[in-house]
Amino acid sequence: MTQASASPDTTPDAAVDPFAAMNSLRSALDQAGIVLPSLAVDPGAPTLGLIDLGRVRASVALRLAEAIQKGDAAA
């Protein structure tokens, strides 16, 4: 399977390893000081490769939004 770092615009969903994608996301979140405690591969639909982000407190959602916005500014 393709690494999680493949471009999301060109890689078919079926070719992305959901476990690698989850670990890549967890690592990026860790670098931003953000923890999503429920982050996991969704076992209910293994063929879809869904990642369950879970629920977070409002303060974590704001920090996540800020981290994404900072990333957009760097691009």
KERO-440186 format. One record per atom (N, C-alpha, C, O, CB): residue in three letters; atom name; x, y, z. Coordinates in steps of 0.1 Angstrom, whole numbers. Glycine has a CB too. Example, Ala and Ser with C-alpha at 12.3 -4.5 7.8 and 13.67 -1.06 7.14 Angstrom:
% residues 2
    r   a      x      y      z
  ALA   N    132    -57     78
  ALA  CA    123    -45     78
  ALA   C    132    -33     78
  ALA   O    142    -33     85
  ALA  CB    113    -45     90
  SER   N    128    -22     71
  SER  CA    137    -11     71
  SER   C    129      0     79
  SER   O    134     11     80
  SER  CB    141     -6     57
***
This chain:
% residues 75
    r   a      x      y      z
  MET   N      8    -12      0
  MET  CA      0      0      0
  MET   C      9     12      0
  MET   O     20     12      4
  MET  CB     -9      0     12
  THR   N      3     23     -4
  THR  CA     10     36     -5
  THR   C     12     42      9
  THR   O      3     41     17
  THR  CB      2     46    -14
  GLN   N     23     49     11
  GLN  CA     25     56     23
  GLN   C     15     67     25
  GLN   O      9     72     16
  GLN  CB     39     62     23
  ALA   N     13     70     38
  ALA  CA      3     80     42
  ALA   C      7     94     37
  ALA   O     -2    103     36
  ALA  CB      1     81     56
  SER   N     20     96     34
  SER  CA     24    109     30
  SER   C     21    112     15
  SER   O     25    123     10
  SER  CB     39    111     32
  ALA   N     15    103      8
  ALA  CA     12    105     -6
  ALA   C      2    117     -7
  ALA   O     -5    120      2
  ALA  CB      6     93    -13
  SER   N      3    124    -18
  SER  CA     -6    135    -20
  SER   C    -21    131    -20
  SER   O    -24    122    -28
  SER  CB     -3    142    -34
  PRO   N    -29    137    -12
  PRO  CA    -43    133    -11
  PRO   C    -50    136    -24
  PRO   O    -61    131    -26
  PRO  CB    -49    140      1
  ASP   N    -45    145    -32
  ASP  CA    -52    149    -44
  ASP   C    -50    138    -55
  ASP   O    -58    138    -65
  ASP  CB    -47    162    -49
  THR   N    -39    130    -54
  THR  CA    -36    121    -65
  THR   C    -37    106    -61
  THR   O    -37     98    -70
  THR  CB    -23    124    -71
  THR   N    -38    103    -48
  THR  CA    -38     89    -44
  THR   C    -52     85    -41
  THR   O    -60     91    -33
  THR  CB    -30     88    -31
  PRO   N    -57     74    -48
  PRO  CA    -70     69    -45
  PRO   C    -71     65    -30
  PRO   O    -62     59    -25
  PRO  CB    -73     57    -54
  ASP   N    -83     67    -24
  ASP  CA    -85     63    -10
  ASP   C    -81     49     -7
  ASP   O    -76     46      3
  ASP  CB    -99     66     -6
  ALA   N    -84     40    -16
  ALA  CA    -82     26    -14
  ALA   C    -67     22    -13
  ALA   O    -63     12     -8
  ALA  CB    -88     17    -25
  ALA   N    -58     31    -19
  ALA  CA    -44     29    -19
  ALA   C    -37     34     -6
  ALA   O    -25     32     -4
  ALA  CB    -38     35    -31
  VAL   N    -44     41      2
  VAL  CA    -38     47     14
  VAL   C    -40     38     26
  VAL   O    -52     34     29
  VAL  CB    -44     61     17
  ASP   N    -30     34     33
  ASP  CA    -30     26     45
  ASP   C    -36     34     56
  ASP   O    -30     44     60
  ASP  CB    -16     20     49
  PRO   N    -48     31     61
  PRO  CA    -54     39     72
  PRO   C    -46     40     85
  PRO   O    -46     50     92
  PRO  CB    -68     34     75
  PHE   N    -39     29     88
  PHE  CA    -30     29    100
  PHE   C    -18     38     98
  PHE   O    -15     45    108
  PHE  CB    -25     15    103
  ALA   N    -12     38     86
  ALA  CA     -1     48     84
  ALA   C     -6     62     84
  ALA   O      1     71     89
  ALA  CB      6     44     70
  ALA   N    -18     64     78
  ALA  CA    -24     78     78
  ALA   C    -27     83     92
  ALA   O    -24     94     96
  ALA  CB    -37     78     70
  MET   N    -32     74    100
  MET  CA    -35     77    114
  MET   C    -22     81    122
  MET   O    -22     91    129
  MET  CB    -43     66    121
  ASN   N    -12     73    120
  ASN  CA      1     75    127
  ASN   C      7     88    122
  ASN   O     13     95    130
  ASN  CB     10     63    125
  SER   N      6     91    109
  SER  CA     11    103    104
  SER   C      4    115    110
  SER   O     10    125    113
  SER  CB     10    103     88
  LEU   N     -9    114    111
  LEU  CA    -17    125    117
  LEU   C    -14    127    131
  LEU   O    -12    138    136
  LEU  CB    -32    122    115
  ARG   N    -13    116    139
  ARG  CA     -9    117    153
  ARG   C      4    123    155
  ARG   O      6    131    164
  ARG  CB     -9    102    159
  SER   N     14    120    147
  SER  CA     27    126    148
  SER   C     27    141    145
  SER   O     33    149    152
  SER  CB     37    119    138
  ALA   N     19    145    135
  ALA  CA     18    159    131
  ALA   C     11    167    143
  ALA   O     15    178    146
  ALA  CB     11    161    118
  LEU   N      1    161    148
  LEU  CA     -6    167    159
  LEU   C      3    168    172
  LEU   O      2    178    179
  LEU  CB    -19    159    163
  ASP   N     10    158    174
  ASP  CA     20    158    186
  ASP   C     30    170    184
  ASP   O     32    177    194
  ASP  CB     28    145    187
  GLN   N     35    172    172
  GLN  CA     44    183    169
  GLN   C     37    196    172
  GLN   O     44    206    175
  GLN  CB     49    182    155
  ALA   N     24    197    170
  ALA  CA     17    209    173
  ALA   C     12    210    187
  ALA   O      5    220    191
  ALA  CB      5    211    163
  GLY   N     15    200    195
  GLY  CA     11    200    209
  GLY   C     -4    197    211
  GLY   O    -10    201    221
  GLY  CB     14    213    215
  ILE   N    -10    190    201
  ILE  CA    -24    186    201
  ILE   C    -26    171    203
  ILE   O    -19    164    196
  ILE  CB    -31    192    189
  VAL   N    -35    167    212
  VAL  CA    -38    153    214
  VAL   C    -53    151    211
  VAL   O    -61    157    216
  VAL  CB    -34    149    228
  LEU   N    -55    142    202
  LEU  CA    -69    137    200
  LEU   C    -70    123    206
  LEU   O    -66    113    200
  LEU  CB    -73    137    184
  PRO   N    -75    122    218
  PRO  CA    -75    109    225
  PRO   C    -82     98    219
  PRO   O    -78     86    221
  PRO  CB    -80    111    239
  SER   N    -92    101    211
  SER  CA    -99     90    204
  SER   C    -95     87    190
  SER   O   -101     79    183
  SER  CB   -114     94    204
  LEU   N    -84     93    186
  LEU  CA    -79     90    172
  LEU   C    -76     76    170
  LEU   O    -69     69    177
  LEU  CB    -66     99    170
  ALA   N    -83     70    160
  ALA  CA    -82     56    157
  ALA   C    -87     53    143
  ALA   O    -95     60    137
  ALA  CB    -90     47    168
  VAL   N    -83     41    138
  VAL  CA    -88     36    125
  VAL   C   -102     31    129
  VAL   O   -104     23    138
  VAL  CB    -79     25    119
  ASP   N   -112     34    121
  ASP  CA   -126     30    123
  ASP   C   -128     15    119
  ASP   O   -126     12    108
  ASP  CB   -136     39    115
  PRO   N   -130      7    129
  PRO  CA   -131     -8    126
  PRO   C   -145    -11    120
  PRO   O   -146    -23    115
  PRO  CB   -129    -16    139
  GLY   N   -154     -2    120
  GLY  CA   -167     -5    115
  GLY   C   -168     -6    100
  GLY   O   -178    -12     94
  GLY  CB   -177      5    120
  ALA   N   -159      0     93
  ALA  CA   -159      0     78
  ALA   C   -145     -2     73
  ALA   O   -139      8     67
  ALA  CB   -165     13     73
  PRO   N   -139    -14     75
  PRO  CA   -125    -15     71
  PRO   C   -122    -13     56
  PRO   O   -111     -9     53
  PRO  CB   -121    -29     74
  THR   N   -131    -15     47
  THR  CA   -129    -13     33
  THR   C   -128      2     29
  THR   O   -123      5     19
  THR  CB   -139    -21     25
  LEU   N   -134     10     38
  LEU  CA   -134     25     35
  LEU   C   -122     32     40
  LEU   O   -119     43     35
  LEU  CB   -146     31     41
  GLY   N   -114     26     49
  GLY  CA   -102     32     54
  GLY   C   -105     45     61
  GLY   O    -98     55     59
  GLY  CB    -93     35     42
  LEU   N   -115     45     70
  LEU  CA   -119     57     77
  LEU   C   -111     59     90
  LEU   O   -108     49     96
  LEU  CB   -134     57     80
  ILE   N   -108     72     93
  ILE  CA   -101     75    105
  ILE   C   -111     82    114
  ILE   O   -116     92    110
  ILE  CB    -88     84    102
  ASP   N   -112     77    126
  ASP  CA   -121     83    136
  ASP   C   -114     94    144
  ASP   O   -104     90    151
  ASP  CB   -128     73    145
  LEU   N   -117    106    142
  LEU  CA   -110    117    149
  LEU   C   -115    119    163
  LEU   O   -109    125    172
  LEU  CB   -111    130    142
  GLY   N   -127    114    166
  GLY  CA   -133    115    179
  GLY   C   -138    129    183
  GLY   O   -139    137    174
  GLY  CB   -123    110    190
  ARG   N   -141    130    195
  ARG  CA   -146    143    200
  ARG   C   -135    150    208
  ARG   O   -127    143    215
  ARG  CB   -159    142    208
  VAL   N   -135    163    208
  VAL  CA   -125    171    215
  VAL   C   -132    183    222
  VAL   O   -143    187    218
  VAL  CB   -114    176    206
  ARG   N   -125    188    233
  ARG  CA   -130    200    239
  ARG   C   -129    212    229
  ARG   O   -121    211    220
  ARG  CB   -122    203    252
  ALA   N   -137    222    232
  ALA  CA   -136    234    223
  ALA   C   -123    240    223
  ALA   O   -118    245    212
  ALA  CB   -147    245    228
  SER   N   -115    240    234
  SER  CA   -102    246    234
  SER   C    -92    238    225
  SER   O    -84    244    219
  SER  CB    -96    246    248
  VAL   N    -94    225    224
  VAL  CA    -86    217    215
  VAL   C    -89    220    201
  VAL   O    -81    221    192
  VAL  CB    -87    202    219
  ALA   N   -102    222    198
  ALA  CA   -106    225    184
  ALA   C   -101    238    180
  ALA   O    -96    239    168
  ALA  CB   -122    225    184
  LEU   N   -100    248    189
  LEU  CA    -94    261    185
  LEU   C    -79    259    183
  LEU   O    -74    265    173
  LEU  CB    -96    271    196
  ARG   N    -72    252    191
  ARG  CA    -58    250    189
  ARG   C    -55    242    175
  ARG   O    -46    245    168
  ARG  CB    -51    242    200
  LEU   N    -64    233    172
  LEU  CA    -63    226    160
  LEU   C    -65    235    148
  LEU   O    -58    235    138
  LEU  CB    -73    214    159
  ALA   N    -75    244    149
  ALA  CA    -78    253    138
  ALA   C    -66    263    136
  ALA   O    -62    266    125
  ALA  CB    -90    262    141
  GLU   N    -60    267    148
  GLU  CA    -48    276    147
  GLU   C    -37    269    140
  GLU   O    -30    276    132
  GLU  CB    -45    281    161
  ALA   N    -34    257    143
  ALA  CA    -23    249    137
  ALA   C    -25    248    122
  ALA   O    -16    249    115
  ALA  CB    -22    236    144
  ILE   N    -38    245    118
  ILE  CA    -41    244    104
  ILE   C    -39    257     97
  ILE   O    -33    258     86
  ILE  CB    -55    238    102
  GLN   N    -43    268    103
  GLN  CA    -42    281     97
  GLN   C    -27    285     96
  GLN   O    -23    291     86
  GLN  CB    -49    292    105
  LYS   N    -19    282    106
  LYS  CA     -5    285    105
  LYS   C      2    277     93
  LYS   O     10    282     86
  LYS  CB      2    281    118
  GLY   N     -3    264     91
  GLY  CA      2    256     80
  GLY   C     -1    262     67
  GLY   O      7    262     58
  GLY  CB     -3    242     81
  ASP   N    -13    267     66
  ASP  CA    -18    274     53
  ASP   C     -9    286     50
  ASP   O     -6    289     39
  ASP  CB    -32    278     54
  ALA   N     -6    294     61
  ALA  CA      3    306     59
  ALA   C     17    302     54
  ALA   O     23    310     47
  ALA  CB      3    314     72
  ALA   N     22    290     58
  ALA  CA     35    286     55
  ALA   C     36    281     40
  ALA   O     47    281     35
  ALA  CB     40    276     64
  ALA   N     25    278     35
  ALA  CA     25    272     21
  ALA   C     27    282     10
  ALA   O     27    279     -2
  ALA  CB     11    264     18
***
